[in-house]
Amino acid sequence: MIGYTMVGTKDLKRAMRFYDPLMALMGQERCYCDEQVASWGRKDDDRTPRFFTGYPFNGEAATFGNGIMTAFLIETADVINRLFRIALENGGSSEGAPGFRPQYGEGFYAAYARDPDGNKLAFVCYDARKPFAP
Protein backbone atom coordinates (compact mmCIF):
# COMPACT_ATOMS: atom_id res chain seq x y z
CA MET A 1 0.00 0.00 0.00
CA ILE A 2 2.83 2.46 0.74
CA GLY A 3 4.79 3.65 -2.30
CA TYR A 4 7.22 5.87 -0.39
CA THR A 5 7.53 8.03 2.68
CA MET A 6 9.17 11.45 2.67
CA VAL A 7 10.29 13.64 5.54
CA GLY A 8 11.50 17.20 5.19
CA THR A 9 14.89 18.54 6.08
CA LYS A 10 16.57 21.93 6.28
CA ASP A 11 20.03 20.39 5.73
CA LEU A 12 20.17 17.54 3.21
CA LYS A 13 23.84 16.68 3.80
CA ARG A 14 23.25 16.39 7.55
CA ALA A 15 20.15 14.28 6.92
CA MET A 16 22.12 11.90 4.68
CA ARG A 17 24.83 11.54 7.35
CA PHE A 18 22.06 10.64 9.80
CA TYR A 19 20.13 8.22 7.57
CA ASP A 20 22.97 6.48 5.68
CA PRO A 21 24.15 4.29 8.62
CA LEU A 22 20.59 3.54 9.73
CA MET A 23 19.51 2.46 6.27
CA ALA A 24 22.67 0.41 5.78
CA LEU A 25 21.94 -1.56 8.96
CA MET A 26 18.38 -2.13 7.71
CA GLY A 27 19.71 -3.46 4.40
CA GLN A 28 18.57 -0.45 2.39
CA GLU A 29 20.83 1.27 -0.11
CA ARG A 30 20.80 4.84 -1.29
CA CYS A 31 18.78 4.74 -4.50
CA TYR A 32 18.80 8.37 -5.54
CA CYS A 33 20.37 11.65 -4.56
CA ASP A 34 20.48 15.13 -6.05
CA GLU A 35 20.62 18.66 -4.63
CA GLN A 36 17.01 18.45 -3.38
CA VAL A 37 16.36 14.91 -2.18
CA ALA A 38 17.86 11.54 -1.21
CA SER A 39 16.15 8.15 -1.09
CA TRP A 40 16.85 4.67 0.25
CA GLY A 41 15.37 1.32 -0.64
CA ARG A 42 16.26 -1.41 -3.10
CA LYS A 43 17.75 -0.33 -6.41
CA ASP A 44 16.78 -3.67 -7.97
CA ASP A 45 13.08 -3.34 -7.06
CA ASP A 46 11.31 -0.03 -7.62
CA ARG A 47 8.05 -1.54 -6.31
CA THR A 48 9.52 -1.81 -2.81
CA PRO A 49 8.58 1.20 -0.67
CA ARG A 50 11.31 3.82 -0.41
CA PHE A 51 12.17 6.38 2.21
CA PHE A 52 13.03 9.93 1.14
CA THR A 53 14.31 13.04 2.84
CA GLY A 54 14.60 16.36 1.11
CA TYR A 55 13.77 20.00 0.89
CA PRO A 56 10.05 20.74 0.62
CA PHE A 57 8.97 21.18 -3.02
CA ASN A 58 7.25 24.49 -2.31
CA GLY A 59 10.49 26.01 -0.98
CA GLU A 60 9.03 26.74 2.44
CA ALA A 61 10.51 25.52 5.72
CA ALA A 62 10.34 21.83 6.56
CA THR A 63 7.88 21.29 9.38
CA PHE A 64 6.72 18.30 11.36
CA GLY A 65 3.64 17.64 13.40
CA ASN A 66 2.78 15.84 16.56
CA GLY A 67 1.46 12.38 15.78
CA ILE A 68 3.35 11.96 12.49
CA MET A 69 5.83 9.10 12.54
CA THR A 70 7.53 6.67 10.17
CA ALA A 71 7.84 3.14 11.59
CA PHE A 72 10.45 0.76 10.19
CA LEU A 73 9.72 -2.95 10.61
CA ILE A 74 12.86 -4.62 11.99
CA GLU A 75 13.55 -8.34 12.42
CA THR A 76 15.06 -8.43 15.91
CA ALA A 77 15.30 -6.49 19.15
CA ASP A 78 19.10 -6.53 18.86
CA VAL A 79 18.97 -4.64 15.58
CA ILE A 80 16.51 -2.15 17.08
CA ASN A 81 18.95 -1.52 19.95
CA ARG A 82 21.74 -0.87 17.43
CA LEU A 83 19.58 1.42 15.26
CA PHE A 84 18.56 3.47 18.29
CA ARG A 85 22.20 3.86 19.36
CA ILE A 86 23.25 4.88 15.82
CA ALA A 87 20.41 7.41 15.64
CA LEU A 88 21.55 9.08 18.87
CA GLU A 89 25.22 8.98 17.86
CA ASN A 90 24.38 10.77 14.59
CA GLY A 91 22.48 13.73 15.99
CA GLY A 92 19.08 12.20 16.74
CA SER A 93 17.23 12.43 20.04
CA SER A 94 15.33 9.88 22.08
CA GLU A 95 11.54 9.67 22.09
CA GLY A 96 11.50 6.31 23.86
CA ALA A 97 14.33 3.91 24.65
CA PRO A 98 14.28 0.38 23.23
CA GLY A 99 12.04 -2.03 25.07
CA PHE A 100 8.93 -4.16 25.04
CA ARG A 101 5.59 -2.35 24.71
CA PRO A 102 3.13 -5.01 25.96
CA GLN A 103 0.23 -2.59 25.50
CA TYR A 104 0.69 -3.09 21.72
CA GLY A 105 0.92 -6.87 21.88
CA GLU A 106 3.04 -9.68 23.22
CA GLY A 107 6.46 -9.52 21.59
CA PHE A 108 6.07 -5.88 20.44
CA TYR A 109 9.53 -4.33 20.87
CA ALA A 110 10.28 -0.77 19.78
CA ALA A 111 12.49 2.29 20.06
CA TYR A 112 11.52 5.84 19.12
CA ALA A 113 13.82 8.64 18.00
CA ARG A 114 13.74 11.97 16.23
CA ASP A 115 16.12 12.82 13.41
CA PRO A 116 18.09 16.12 13.56
CA ASP A 117 15.14 17.91 11.88
CA GLY A 118 12.65 16.62 14.46
CA ASN A 119 10.99 13.94 12.31
CA LYS A 120 9.84 11.05 14.50
CA LEU A 121 10.99 7.51 13.68
CA ALA A 122 10.09 4.17 15.18
CA PHE A 123 12.00 0.91 14.88
CA VAL A 124 9.58 -1.94 15.64
CA CYS A 125 9.53 -5.72 15.85
CA TYR A 126 6.18 -7.44 16.31
CA ASP A 127 7.49 -10.78 17.56
CA ALA A 128 10.63 -10.13 19.59
CA ARG A 129 11.49 -12.76 22.15
CA LYS A 130 12.15 -11.87 25.75
CA PRO A 131 15.64 -12.81 26.89
CA PHE A 132 15.91 -16.04 28.84
CA ALA A 133 15.84 -15.40 32.57
CA PRO A 134 17.19 -18.23 34.76
NULUMSE-94821 format. One line per field, with one value per atom (N, C-alpha, C, O): y, x, z; residue number from 1; residue in three letters; atom name. Coordinates in Angstrom, 1 decimal, padded with zeros to 4 digits. Atoms other than C-alpha are relative to their C-alpha. Layout:
# residues N
v	c(Y,...)
u	c(X,...)
w	c(Z,...)
num	c(NUM,...)
residu	c(ALA,...)
atome	c(CA,...)
# end
This chain:
# residues 134
v	c(-001.2,000.0,001.3,002.2,-001.2,002.5,-000.1,-001.0,-000.2,003.7,000.5,000.0,-000.6,005.9,000.9,001.3,-000.9,008.0,001.1,000.8,-001.0,011.4,000.9,001.3,-000.9,013.6,001.2,001.1,-001.2,017.2,000.2,-000.4,-000.3,018.5,001.5,002.0,-001.3,021.9,-000.1,000.9,000.2,020.4,-001.4,-002.4,001.3,017.5,-000.7,-001.9,000.7,016.7,-000.6,-001.7,000.5,016.4,-001.2,-002.2,001.1,014.3,-001.3,-002.4,001.2,011.9,-000.6,-001.8,000.6,011.5,-000.7,-001.7,000.7,010.6,-001.3,-002.3,001.2,008.2,-001.1,-002.2,001.0,006.5,-001.2,-002.4,001.2,004.3,-000.8,-002.0,000.7,003.5,-000.8,-002.0,000.7,002.5,-001.2,-002.3,001.1,000.4,-001.2,-002.3,001.1,-001.6,-000.7,-001.9,000.6,-002.1,-000.7,-001.2,000.7,-003.5,000.9,000.3,-000.8,-000.5,000.9,001.3,-000.8,001.3,001.3,001.5,-001.2,004.8,-000.2,-000.6,000.3,004.7,001.3,001.2,-001.3,008.4,001.1,001.1,-001.2,011.7,001.1,000.8,-001.2,015.1,001.2,001.0,-001.2,018.7,000.2,001.0,-000.2,018.4,-001.1,-000.9,001.2,014.9,-001.2,-001.3,001.3,011.5,-001.0,-000.8,001.1,008.2,-001.3,-001.5,001.3,004.7,-001.1,-000.8,001.1,001.3,-001.1,-001.4,001.0,-001.4,000.4,000.6,-000.5,-000.3,-001.0,-000.7,001.1,-003.7,-000.2,-001.0,000.1,-003.3,001.3,001.7,-001.3,000.0,-000.1,000.9,000.1,-001.5,-000.2,-000.2,000.0,-001.8,001.4,002.3,-001.4,001.2,000.6,-000.1,-000.7,003.8,001.1,001.5,-001.1,006.4,001.1,000.9,-001.2,009.9,001.1,001.1,-001.2,013.0,001.1,000.8,-001.1,016.4,001.3,001.4,-001.3,020.0,000.0,-000.6,000.0,020.7,000.7,001.6,-000.4,021.2,001.4,002.1,-001.4,024.5,001.0,002.2,-000.9,026.0,000.6,001.3,-000.5,026.7,-000.8,-001.9,000.8,025.5,-001.4,-001.5,001.4,021.8,000.1,000.7,000.0,021.3,-001.4,-002.3,001.3,018.3,000.2,001.3,-000.1,017.6,-001.0,-002.1,001.0,015.8,-001.1,-000.8,001.1,012.4,-000.6,-001.6,000.5,012.0,-000.8,-000.3,000.9,009.1,-001.0,-001.5,001.1,006.7,-001.2,-001.0,001.2,003.1,-000.9,-001.3,000.9,000.8,-001.4,-001.6,001.3,-002.9,-000.7,-000.9,000.5,-004.6,-001.5,-001.8,001.4,-008.3,-000.4,-001.3,000.4,-008.4,001.2,002.3,-001.0,-006.5,000.5,001.7,-000.4,-006.5,001.0,002.0,-001.0,-004.6,001.3,002.3,-001.3,-002.1,000.7,001.9,-000.6,-001.5,000.7,001.8,-000.6,-000.9,001.3,002.3,-001.1,001.4,001.2,002.4,-001.1,003.5,000.6,001.9,-000.6,003.9,000.8,001.9,-000.7,004.9,001.3,002.3,-001.2,007.4,001.1,002.2,-001.0,009.1,000.4,001.6,-000.4,009.0,000.9,001.6,-000.8,010.8,001.2,001.7,-001.2,013.7,-000.1,000.9,000.2,012.2,000.1,000.3,-000.1,012.4,-001.1,-001.6,001.1,009.9,000.4,001.5,-000.2,009.7,-001.3,-001.4,001.2,006.3,-001.1,-001.6,001.0,003.9,-001.4,-001.6,001.3,000.4,-000.8,-000.8,000.8,-002.0,-000.6,-000.2,000.6,-004.2,001.0,001.8,-000.9,-002.3,-001.0,-001.2,001.0,-005.0,000.5,-000.2,-000.6,-002.6,-000.1,000.0,000.2,-003.1,-001.4,-001.7,001.5,-006.9,-000.7,-000.1,000.8,-009.7,-000.1,-000.4,000.0,-009.5,001.3,001.4,-001.3,-005.9,000.7,001.1,-000.7,-004.3,001.2,001.1,-001.2,-000.8,001.0,001.0,-001.2,002.3,001.2,001.0,-001.2,005.8,001.1,001.4,-001.0,008.6,001.1,000.9,-001.1,012.0,000.2,000.2,-000.3,012.8,001.5,002.1,-001.3,016.1,001.1,002.2,-001.0,017.9,-000.1,000.7,000.2,016.6,-001.0,-001.2,001.1,013.9,-001.2,-001.6,001.1,011.1,-001.4,-001.6,001.3,007.5,-001.0,-000.8,001.1,004.2,-001.2,-001.4,001.3,000.9,-001.1,-001.1,000.9,-001.9,-001.5,-001.7,001.4,-005.7,-000.5,-000.3,000.4,-007.4,-001.3,-001.7,001.3,-010.8,-000.2,-001.3,000.1,-010.1,-001.0,-001.2,001.0,-012.8,000.7,001.3,-000.5,-011.9,-000.8,-002.0,000.7,-012.8,-001.1,-000.9,001.0,-016.0,000.4,001.0,-000.4,-015.4,-001.3,-001.9,001.2,-018.2,000.0,-000.9)
u	c(000.8,000.0,000.9,000.5,-000.8,002.8,001.0,001.7,-001.0,004.8,001.3,002.4,-001.2,007.2,-000.4,-001.6,000.2,007.5,001.1,002.2,-001.0,009.2,-000.1,-001.2,-000.1,010.3,000.8,001.8,-000.7,011.5,001.3,001.4,-001.2,014.9,000.3,-000.1,-000.6,016.6,001.4,002.1,-001.4,020.0,000.2,000.3,000.0,020.2,001.2,001.2,-001.2,023.8,000.0,000.5,000.0,023.3,-001.0,-000.8,001.0,020.1,000.6,000.4,-000.6,022.1,001.0,001.1,-000.9,024.8,-000.7,-000.2,000.8,022.1,-000.6,-000.6,000.8,020.1,000.9,000.5,-000.9,023.0,000.3,000.1,-000.4,024.2,-001.3,-001.2,001.2,020.6,-000.5,-000.8,000.5,019.5,000.9,000.5,-001.0,022.7,-000.3,-000.3,000.3,021.9,-001.3,-001.4,001.3,018.4,000.0,-001.0,-000.1,019.7,-000.5,-000.8,000.5,018.6,001.1,002.0,-001.0,020.8,-000.5,-001.7,000.4,020.8,-000.3,000.5,000.5,018.8,000.1,000.3,000.0,018.8,000.5,000.3,-000.5,020.4,000.2,000.9,-000.4,020.5,000.1,000.2,-000.1,020.6,-001.2,-001.2,001.3,017.0,-000.4,-001.1,000.6,016.4,000.9,001.8,-000.8,017.9,-001.1,-002.0,001.0,016.1,000.8,001.9,-000.5,016.8,-001.0,-002.2,000.9,015.4,000.8,001.9,-000.7,016.3,000.1,-001.0,-000.2,017.8,-000.6,-001.0,000.4,016.8,-001.5,-002.0,001.4,013.1,-000.7,-000.8,000.6,011.3,-001.4,-002.1,001.4,008.0,000.1,-000.9,-000.2,009.5,-000.1,000.5,000.1,008.6,001.4,002.3,-001.2,011.3,-000.2,-001.3,000.0,012.2,000.8,001.9,-000.6,013.0,000.2,-000.6,-000.1,014.3,000.5,001.2,-000.4,014.6,-000.6,-001.3,000.5,013.8,-001.5,-001.7,001.4,010.0,000.0,000.7,000.1,009.0,-000.4,000.0,000.5,007.2,001.1,000.8,-001.1,010.5,-000.2,000.7,000.2,009.0,000.8,001.3,-000.7,010.5,-000.6,-001.8,000.5,010.3,-000.6,000.0,000.7,007.9,-000.4,-000.5,000.5,006.7,-001.1,-001.2,001.2,003.6,000.0,000.6,000.1,002.8,-000.9,-002.0,000.8,001.5,000.4,-000.1,-000.5,003.3,001.3,002.2,-001.1,005.8,000.2,-000.8,-000.3,007.5,000.5,001.5,-000.4,007.8,000.7,000.1,-000.7,010.4,-000.1,000.2,000.2,009.7,001.4,002.0,-001.4,012.9,-000.2,-001.1,000.2,013.5,000.3,-000.3,-000.4,015.1,000.1,000.4,-000.2,015.3,001.4,001.7,-001.4,019.1,000.3,001.0,-000.2,019.0,-000.7,-000.1,000.7,016.5,000.9,001.1,-000.9,018.9,001.2,001.6,-001.1,021.7,-000.4,000.3,000.5,019.6,-000.2,000.1,000.2,018.6,001.3,001.4,-001.3,022.2,000.6,001.1,-000.6,023.3,-000.8,-000.2,000.8,020.4,000.5,000.7,-000.4,021.5,001.5,001.8,-001.4,025.2,000.1,001.2,-000.1,024.4,-000.9,-001.4,000.7,022.5,-001.5,-002.2,001.4,019.1,-000.3,000.7,000.4,017.2,-001.0,-001.7,000.9,015.3,-001.4,-001.7,001.5,011.5,-000.5,-001.7,000.4,011.5,001.0,001.2,-001.1,014.3,-000.5,-001.7,000.4,014.3,-000.6,-000.1,000.6,012.0,-001.3,-001.8,001.3,008.9,-001.1,-001.0,001.2,005.6,-001.2,-001.9,001.1,003.1,-001.4,-002.3,001.3,000.2,-000.3,-001.5,000.2,000.7,000.0,-000.2,000.0,000.9,001.2,002.3,-001.1,003.0,001.1,000.9,-001.1,006.5,000.2,001.2,-000.2,006.1,001.1,001.1,-001.2,009.5,000.3,000.2,-000.2,010.3,000.9,001.2,-000.8,012.5,-000.5,-000.8,000.5,011.5,001.1,001.7,-001.0,013.8,-000.5,-001.4,000.3,013.7,001.3,002.4,-001.2,016.1,000.4,-000.3,-000.5,018.1,-001.0,-000.9,001.1,015.1,-001.2,-002.1,001.1,012.7,-001.1,-002.1,000.9,011.0,000.0,001.1,000.1,009.8,000.1,-000.6,-000.2,011.0,-000.3,000.0,000.1,010.1,000.7,000.6,-000.6,012.0,-000.8,-000.7,000.9,009.6,000.2,000.5,000.1,009.5,-001.2,-001.4,001.2,006.2,000.1,-000.8,-000.1,007.5,001.4,001.9,-001.3,010.6,-000.1,-001.2,000.0,011.5,000.7,001.7,-000.6,012.1,001.3,001.3,-001.2,015.6,-000.2,-001.1,000.2,015.9,000.4,001.5,-000.3,015.8,000.1,-000.9,-000.1,017.2,-000.8,-000.8)
w	c(000.0,000.0,000.0,-000.6,000.0,000.7,-001.1,-001.3,001.1,-002.3,000.5,000.2,-000.6,-000.4,001.1,001.2,-001.1,002.7,-000.2,-000.6,000.1,002.7,001.2,001.7,-001.1,005.5,-000.4,-001.2,000.4,005.2,000.8,001.9,-000.7,006.1,-000.4,-001.4,000.3,006.3,-000.4,-000.7,000.3,005.7,-000.5,000.2,000.7,003.2,000.3,000.6,-000.3,003.8,001.4,001.6,-001.4,007.6,000.0,000.7,000.0,006.9,-000.6,000.0,000.6,004.7,000.9,001.0,-000.9,007.3,001.1,001.7,-001.0,009.8,-000.5,000.1,000.5,007.6,-000.7,-000.6,000.6,005.7,000.9,000.4,-000.8,008.6,000.5,000.6,-000.4,009.7,-001.1,-000.9,001.1,006.3,-000.4,-000.8,000.3,005.8,000.9,000.5,-001.0,009.0,-000.3,-000.1,000.4,007.7,-001.4,-001.8,001.3,004.4,-001.2,-002.2,001.0,002.4,-000.6,000.2,000.6,-000.1,-000.5,-000.7,000.6,-001.3,-001.5,-002.2,001.4,-004.5,-000.9,-002.1,000.7,-005.5,000.8,002.0,-000.7,-004.6,-001.0,-002.0,000.7,-006.0,000.9,002.1,-000.9,-004.6,000.8,001.8,-000.7,-003.4,000.9,001.9,-000.6,-002.2,000.0,-000.9,000.0,-001.2,000.3,001.1,-000.3,-001.1,000.3,-000.2,-000.3,000.2,-000.2,-000.1,000.2,-000.6,-000.7,-000.3,000.8,-003.1,-001.4,-002.1,001.4,-006.4,-001.0,-002.1,001.0,-008.0,000.0,-000.7,000.0,-007.1,000.3,001.5,-000.2,-007.6,000.5,000.7,-000.6,-006.3,001.5,002.2,-001.5,-002.8,000.5,-000.1,-000.5,-000.7,000.3,000.8,-000.3,-000.4,001.0,001.3,-001.0,002.2,-000.6,-001.0,000.6,001.1,001.1,002.1,-000.7,002.8,-001.0,-001.9,000.9,001.1,000.4,001.4,-000.2,000.9,-000.5,-001.6,000.5,000.6,-001.4,-001.7,001.4,-003.0,-000.2,-001.1,000.1,-002.3,000.5,000.4,-000.4,-001.0,001.4,001.9,-001.3,002.4,001.0,000.7,-001.0,005.7,000.2,000.1,-000.4,006.6,001.3,002.3,-001.3,009.4,000.3,-000.6,-000.4,011.4,000.9,001.5,-000.9,013.4,001.0,000.8,-001.1,016.6,-000.6,-001.1,000.4,015.8,-001.4,-001.8,001.3,012.5,000.3,000.9,-000.2,012.5,-001.1,-001.6,000.9,010.2,000.8,001.6,-000.7,011.6,-001.0,-002.0,000.8,010.2,000.7,001.8,-000.5,010.6,000.0,-001.0,-000.2,012.0,000.5,001.2,-000.3,012.4,001.5,002.0,-001.3,015.9,000.9,000.5,-001.1,019.2,-000.1,000.2,000.0,018.9,-001.1,-000.9,001.0,015.6,000.4,000.1,-000.5,017.1,001.0,000.9,-000.9,019.9,-000.7,-000.3,000.8,017.4,-000.8,-000.8,000.7,015.3,000.9,000.5,-001.0,018.3,000.4,000.4,-000.4,019.4,-001.2,-001.0,001.2,015.8,-000.2,-000.5,000.2,015.6,001.0,000.6,-001.0,018.9,-000.3,-000.1,000.2,017.9,-001.3,-001.4,001.2,014.6,000.0,-001.0,-000.2,016.0,000.3,000.4,-000.3,016.7,001.5,002.3,-001.4,020.0,000.4,-000.5,-000.5,022.1,000.2,000.7,-000.3,022.1,000.7,000.9,-000.7,023.9,-000.2,-001.3,000.1,024.6,-000.4,-000.3,000.5,023.2,001.2,002.3,-001.0,025.1,-000.5,-001.6,000.4,025.0,000.4,001.3,-000.2,024.7,000.0,-001.0,-000.1,026.0,-000.3,-000.7,000.3,025.5,-001.5,-001.9,001.5,021.7,-000.4,-001.6,000.3,021.9,000.6,000.8,-000.5,023.2,-001.0,-002.2,000.9,021.6,-000.7,-001.5,000.7,020.4,000.7,001.9,-000.5,020.9,-000.9,-002.1,000.8,019.8,000.6,001.8,-000.5,020.1,-000.9,-002.1,000.7,019.1,000.1,001.1,000.1,018.0,-000.9,-001.8,001.0,016.2,-000.7,-000.1,000.8,013.4,000.3,001.1,-000.4,013.6,-000.4,000.1,000.4,011.9,000.8,000.7,-000.9,014.5,-000.6,000.1,000.5,012.3,000.9,001.3,-000.9,014.5,-000.8,-001.8,000.6,013.7,001.0,002.2,-000.9,015.2,-000.7,-001.9,000.4,014.9,000.7,002.0,-000.6,015.6,-000.4,-001.6,000.2,015.9,000.6,001.8,-000.5,016.3,000.8,001.6,-000.7,017.6,000.6,000.5,-000.7,019.6,001.1,001.7,-001.0,022.1,001.3,001.2,-001.3,025.8,000.2,000.0,-000.3,026.9,001.0,001.9,-000.9,028.8,001.4,001.5,-001.4,032.6,000.8,001.0,-000.8,034.8,001.2,002.0)
num	c(1,1,1,1,2,2,2,2,3,3,3,3,4,4,4,4,5,5,5,5,6,6,6,6,7,7,7,7,8,8,8,8,9,9,9,9,10,10,10,10,11,11,11,11,12,12,12,12,13,13,13,13,14,14,14,14,15,15,15,15,16,16,16,16,17,17,17,17,18,18,18,18,19,19,19,19,20,20,20,20,21,21,21,21,22,22,22,22,23,23,23,23,24,24,24,24,25,25,25,25,26,26,26,26,27,27,27,27,28,28,28,28,29,29,29,29,30,30,30,30,31,31,31,31,32,32,32,32,33,33,33,33,34,34,34,34,35,35,35,35,36,36,36,36,37,37,37,37,38,38,38,38,39,39,39,39,40,40,40,40,41,41,41,41,42,42,42,42,43,43,43,43,44,44,44,44,45,45,45,45,46,46,46,46,47,47,47,47,48,48,48,48,49,49,49,49,50,50,50,50,51,51,51,51,52,52,52,52,53,53,53,53,54,54,54,54,55,55,55,55,56,56,56,56,57,57,57,57,58,58,58,58,59,59,59,59,60,60,60,60,61,61,61,61,62,62,62,62,63,63,63,63,64,64,64,64,65,65,65,65,66,66,66,66,67,67,67,67,68,68,68,68,69,69,69,69,70,70,70,70,71,71,71,71,72,72,72,72,73,73,73,73,74,74,74,74,75,75,75,75,76,76,76,76,77,77,77,77,78,78,78,78,79,79,79,79,80,80,80,80,81,81,81,81,82,82,82,82,83,83,83,83,84,84,84,84,85,85,85,85,86,86,86,86,87,87,87,87,88,88,88,88,89,89,89,89,90,90,90,90,91,91,91,91,92,92,92,92,93,93,93,93,94,94,94,94,95,95,95,95,96,96,96,96,97,97,97,97,98,98,98,98,99,99,99,99,100,100,100,100,101,101,101,101,102,102,102,102,103,103,103,103,104,104,104,104,105,105,105,105,106,106,106,106,107,107,107,107,108,108,108,108,109,109,109,109,110,110,110,110,111,111,111,111,112,112,112,112,113,113,113,113,114,114,114,114,115,115,115,115,116,116,116,116,117,117,117,117,118,118,118,118,119,119,119,119,120,120,120,120,121,121,121,121,122,122,122,122,123,123,123,123,124,124,124,124,125,125,125,125,126,126,126,126,127,127,127,127,128,128,128,128,129,129,129,129,130,130,130,130,131,131,131,131,132,132,132,132,133,133,133,133,134,134,134,134)
residu	c(MET,MET,MET,MET,ILE,ILE,ILE,ILE,GLY,GLY,GLY,GLY,TYR,TYR,TYR,TYR,THR,THR,THR,THR,MET,MET,MET,MET,VAL,VAL,VAL,VAL,GLY,GLY,GLY,GLY,THR,THR,THR,THR,LYS,LYS,LYS,LYS,ASP,ASP,ASP,ASP,LEU,LEU,LEU,LEU,LYS,LYS,LYS,LYS,ARG,ARG,ARG,ARG,ALA,ALA,ALA,ALA,MET,MET,MET,MET,ARG,ARG,ARG,ARG,PHE,PHE,PHE,PHE,TYR,TYR,TYR,TYR,ASP,ASP,ASP,ASP,PRO,PRO,PRO,PRO,LEU,LEU,LEU,LEU,MET,MET,MET,MET,ALA,ALA,ALA,ALA,LEU,LEU,LEU,LEU,MET,MET,MET,MET,GLY,GLY,GLY,GLY,GLN,GLN,GLN,GLN,GLU,GLU,GLU,GLU,ARG,ARG,ARG,ARG,CYS,CYS,CYS,CYS,TYR,TYR,TYR,TYR,CYS,CYS,CYS,CYS,ASP,ASP,ASP,ASP,GLU,GLU,GLU,GLU,GLN,GLN,GLN,GLN,VAL,VAL,VAL,VAL,ALA,ALA,ALA,ALA,SER,SER,SER,SER,TRP,TRP,TRP,TRP,GLY,GLY,GLY,GLY,ARG,ARG,ARG,ARG,LYS,LYS,LYS,LYS,ASP,ASP,ASP,ASP,ASP,ASP,ASP,ASP,ASP,ASP,ASP,ASP,ARG,ARG,ARG,ARG,THR,THR,THR,THR,PRO,PRO,PRO,PRO,ARG,ARG,ARG,ARG,PHE,PHE,PHE,PHE,PHE,PHE,PHE,PHE,THR,THR,THR,THR,GLY,GLY,GLY,GLY,TYR,TYR,TYR,TYR,PRO,PRO,PRO,PRO,PHE,PHE,PHE,PHE,ASN,ASN,ASN,ASN,GLY,GLY,GLY,GLY,GLU,GLU,GLU,GLU,ALA,ALA,ALA,ALA,ALA,ALA,ALA,ALA,THR,THR,THR,THR,PHE,PHE,PHE,PHE,GLY,GLY,GLY,GLY,ASN,ASN,ASN,ASN,GLY,GLY,GLY,GLY,ILE,ILE,ILE,ILE,MET,MET,MET,MET,THR,THR,THR,THR,ALA,ALA,ALA,ALA,PHE,PHE,PHE,PHE,LEU,LEU,LEU,LEU,ILE,ILE,ILE,ILE,GLU,GLU,GLU,GLU,THR,THR,THR,THR,ALA,ALA,ALA,ALA,ASP,ASP,ASP,ASP,VAL,VAL,VAL,VAL,ILE,ILE,ILE,ILE,ASN,ASN,ASN,ASN,ARG,ARG,ARG,ARG,LEU,LEU,LEU,LEU,PHE,PHE,PHE,PHE,ARG,ARG,ARG,ARG,ILE,ILE,ILE,ILE,ALA,ALA,ALA,ALA,LEU,LEU,LEU,LEU,GLU,GLU,GLU,GLU,ASN,ASN,ASN,ASN,GLY,GLY,GLY,GLY,GLY,GLY,GLY,GLY,SER,SER,SER,SER,SER,SER,SER,SER,GLU,GLU,GLU,GLU,GLY,GLY,GLY,GLY,ALA,ALA,ALA,ALA,PRO,PRO,PRO,PRO,GLY,GLY,GLY,GLY,PHE,PHE,PHE,PHE,ARG,ARG,ARG,ARG,PRO,PRO,PRO,PRO,GLN,GLN,GLN,GLN,TYR,TYR,TYR,TYR,GLY,GLY,GLY,GLY,GLU,GLU,GLU,GLU,GLY,GLY,GLY,GLY,PHE,PHE,PHE,PHE,TYR,TYR,TYR,TYR,ALA,ALA,ALA,ALA,ALA,ALA,ALA,ALA,TYR,TYR,TYR,TYR,ALA,ALA,ALA,ALA,ARG,ARG,ARG,ARG,ASP,ASP,ASP,ASP,PRO,PRO,PRO,PRO,ASP,ASP,ASP,ASP,GLY,GLY,GLY,GLY,ASN,ASN,ASN,ASN,LYS,LYS,LYS,LYS,LEU,LEU,LEU,LEU,ALA,ALA,ALA,ALA,PHE,PHE,PHE,PHE,VAL,VAL,VAL,VAL,CYS,CYS,CYS,CYS,TYR,TYR,TYR,TYR,ASP,ASP,ASP,ASP,ALA,ALA,ALA,ALA,ARG,ARG,ARG,ARG,LYS,LYS,LYS,LYS,PRO,PRO,PRO,PRO,PHE,PHE,PHE,PHE,ALA,ALA,ALA,ALA,PRO,PRO,PRO,PRO)
atome	c(N,CA,C,O,N,CA,C,O,N,CA,C,O,N,CA,C,O,N,CA,C,O,N,CA,C,O,N,CA,C,O,N,CA,C,O,N,CA,C,O,N,CA,C,O,N,CA,C,O,N,CA,C,O,N,CA,C,O,N,CA,C,O,N,CA,C,O,N,CA,C,O,N,CA,C,O,N,CA,C,O,N,CA,C,O,N,CA,C,O,N,CA,C,O,N,CA,C,O,N,CA,C,O,N,CA,C,O,N,CA,C,O,N,CA,C,O,N,CA,C,O,N,CA,C,O,N,CA,C,O,N,CA,C,O,N,CA,C,O,N,CA,C,O,N,CA,C,O,N,CA,C,O,N,CA,C,O,N,CA,C,O,N,CA,C,O,N,CA,C,O,N,CA,C,O,N,CA,C,O,N,CA,C,O,N,CA,C,O,N,CA,C,O,N,CA,C,O,N,CA,C,O,N,CA,C,O,N,CA,C,O,N,CA,C,O,N,CA,C,O,N,CA,C,O,N,CA,C,O,N,CA,C,O,N,CA,C,O,N,CA,C,O,N,CA,C,O,N,CA,C,O,N,CA,C,O,N,CA,C,O,N,CA,C,O,N,CA,C,O,N,CA,C,O,N,CA,C,O,N,CA,C,O,N,CA,C,O,N,CA,C,O,N,CA,C,O,N,CA,C,O,N,CA,C,O,N,CA,C,O,N,CA,C,O,N,CA,C,O,N,CA,C,O,N,CA,C,O,N,CA,C,O,N,CA,C,O,N,CA,C,O,N,CA,C,O,N,CA,C,O,N,CA,C,O,N,CA,C,O,N,CA,C,O,N,CA,C,O,N,CA,C,O,N,CA,C,O,N,CA,C,O,N,CA,C,O,N,CA,C,O,N,CA,C,O,N,CA,C,O,N,CA,C,O,N,CA,C,O,N,CA,C,O,N,CA,C,O,N,CA,C,O,N,CA,C,O,N,CA,C,O,N,CA,C,O,N,CA,C,O,N,CA,C,O,N,CA,C,O,N,CA,C,O,N,CA,C,O,N,CA,C,O,N,CA,C,O,N,CA,C,O,N,CA,C,O,N,CA,C,O,N,CA,C,O,N,CA,C,O,N,CA,C,O,N,CA,C,O,N,CA,C,O,N,CA,C,O,N,CA,C,O,N,CA,C,O,N,CA,C,O,N,CA,C,O,N,CA,C,O,N,CA,C,O,N,CA,C,O,N,CA,C,O,N,CA,C,O,N,CA,C,O,N,CA,C,O,N,CA,C,O,N,CA,C,O,N,CA,C,O,N,CA,C,O,N,CA,C,O,N,CA,C,O,N,CA,C,O,N,CA,C,O,N,CA,C,O,N,CA,C,O)
# end
